């Protein structure tokens, strides 16, 4: 079993990589649009938001951050919410396999 600190380091590395990839796609000078969508009761939301914001700050990246609380199936579909939390950078889900998914929900 991996320690909590080790998992935090892995999560930080993963988010850092995602930001770097997004910067390469959009150019370093532009602001990245980052959206976190989650169910209100999701315990991973705050740590995820903190990780995203701290990683952007450490990398010196300007982000336009938005949080969306998902409460209905219609919102889930509109915001492409596949699981809680869902993170999107410049409108693209950070999980490449999720980009072609169309089964959104609030379960």
C-alpha positions in Angstrom: 0.0 0.0 0.0 1.4 3.4 -1.0 1.6 6.2 1.6 -0.8 9.2 1.4 2.3 11.5 0.8 3.4 9.3 -2.1 0.0 9.5 -3.6 -0.1 13.3 -3.3 3.3 13.5 -5.1 1.9 11.3 -7.9 -1.2 13.4 -8.2 0.9 16.6 -8.3 3.0 15.1 -11.0 0.0 14.1 -13.0 -1.6 17.5 -12.8 1.7 19.2 -13.7 2.0 17.0 -16.8 -1.5 17.9 -17.8 -0.8 21.6 -17.5 2.4 21.2 -19.5 0.6 19.4 -22.3 -2.2 22.0 -22.3 0.3 24.8 -22.5 2.0 23.1 -25.5 -1.4 22.9 -27.2 -2.5 26.5 -26.5 0.9 28.4 -26.4 2.6 29.5 -23.2 1.3 33.1 -23.3 -2.4 32.4 -23.1 -4.5 31.8 -20.1 -5.7 28.3 -19.6 -9.4 27.8 -18.9 -9.7 25.2 -16.1 -13.1 23.9 -14.9 -13.7 21.5 -12.1 -17.2 20.0 -12.0 -18.3 17.8 -9.1 -21.2 16.6 -7.0 -21.6 18.8 -4.0 -21.0 15.9 -1.6 -17.8 14.8 -3.3 -15.0 14.7 -0.7 -12.3 14.9 -3.4 -13.4 18.3 -4.7 -11.6 20.6 -2.4 -8.3 18.7 -2.5 -8.6 18.6 -6.3 -9.2 22.3 -6.6 -6.3 23.0 -4.3 -4.0 20.8 -6.3 -5.0 22.4 -9.6 -4.6 25.9 -8.3 -1.3 25.2 -6.5 0.2 23.4 -9.4 -0.7 26.3 -11.8 0.8 28.7 -9.3 4.0 26.7 -9.0 4.3 26.5 -12.8 3.7 30.2 -13.1 0.6 29.5 -15.3 -2.3 31.9 -15.6 -5.6 30.1 -15.3 -9.2 31.1 -15.6 -10.7 28.8 -12.9 -14.4 27.8 -12.7 -16.1 25.5 -10.3 -19.4 23.9 -11.2 -21.6 22.1 -8.6 -23.5 19.4 -10.5 -27.0 18.8 -9.1 -29.0 17.6 -12.1 -28.6 15.2 -15.0 -29.0 18.2 -17.3 -26.0 19.9 -15.7 -24.0 16.7 -15.9 -24.7 16.5 -19.6 -24.0 20.2 -20.2 -20.7 20.1 -18.3 -19.7 16.7 -19.6 -19.5 15.4 -16.0 -18.3 11.8 -16.1 -17.3 11.4 -12.5 -16.7 13.5 -9.5 -14.6 15.5 -9.8 -14.3 16.1 -13.5 -11.4 18.4 -14.6 -11.3 20.1 -17.9 -8.5 22.2 -19.4 -9.5 24.4 -22.3 -12.8 22.5 -22.6 -11.0 19.1 -22.8 -11.3 16.4 -20.1 -7.9 15.7 -18.6 -8.6 12.0 -19.1 -8.1 11.3 -22.9 -10.3 8.3 -22.9 -13.2 10.4 -21.4 -13.2 12.9 -24.3 -15.3 10.6 -26.5 -17.7 9.5 -23.8 -21.4 10.5 -23.8 -22.7 8.8 -20.7 -22.9 11.7 -18.2 -24.6 11.5 -14.8 -24.8 12.3 -11.2 -24.8 8.8 -9.7 
